[in-house]
Amino acid sequence: MPPPKPPKFVFGYREQETTNPDSGAKETVAYPFLPCTFEWGGKRTPPMDGLLDSGSDGIVLPLDVARFLGLTLKEEKEPMHVPGGEIPWYSATANLTIGRAGQFFTFPKIRVAIPRDGDTPILIGRDPVFKVYRVTFDDARSRFQLEPSP
């Protein structure tokens, strides 16, 4: 039996209030957040949003999410390269499910990166999503589309 074909998705951007680093003024900015859940060992996160980040190589999870799932954390020797420097991190394996409203697609047994310190957001990078989907960001209409690659 062939693996299930990934469905097409279209999601709207979600607005967040941020502080402009240059002026210090409050601004509302729209970002491409992807609805998702993570699962491992019989535990599943509640539905959450991960920032779809074309500049990230893979999946980044906060340490508290990894601990909630009971992931086996492997301490990595080489630091993770992030804007502004390098940080220590763990790697682990989890299942990622994207989608909502009865339409979902699961990426089984993916590698995730977990920073050891700090308050990191969930980042959904190129591996695995961009390997299965052609991703189109439509900033003018504040939406993004995931279309299965042929």
C-alpha positions, 0 to 999 in steps of 0.5 A: 500500500503506497503512503498517503498523499499529502493534502493541499493546505492554505492558511492565513497568517496570524498577527502578533504584536511586537516591538520594533527593534529600531524605534521601540514602538509597538507594531502588529506583524503577520506571520505564517504560523502552521497549526501542528501537534507533536506526538511520541510514546503515546503522548500528544501535545494540544494543538499549537502553532509553529512558525513556518521558517524557510530560514531554518533547516529543521524543527526546533522545539522548546525544552518544556514541550520535549519534556512533556512528550518524554522525548529522549534527549541526546546532548549534541557536542557541536553548538547550534548556530542561531542569529547572534551566536551559538547555543547548546542543544539536544536532539530527539525524535518525534512525530509532527502532524500539521493541519486542522479541521479534519485535514492532517498530514503526519511526518513520522519519526522526525529529528527535532532540535531542542535548545537547552536554555531560553524561551524558544518558539516552535520553528518548522523549518525546511526539513521535513515540510519543504521536502514534501510540499511546495511552499508559497508565501503570499505576504500581500494576502497574508496567507501561505500555501502548502501544495504537495510536490509532484 
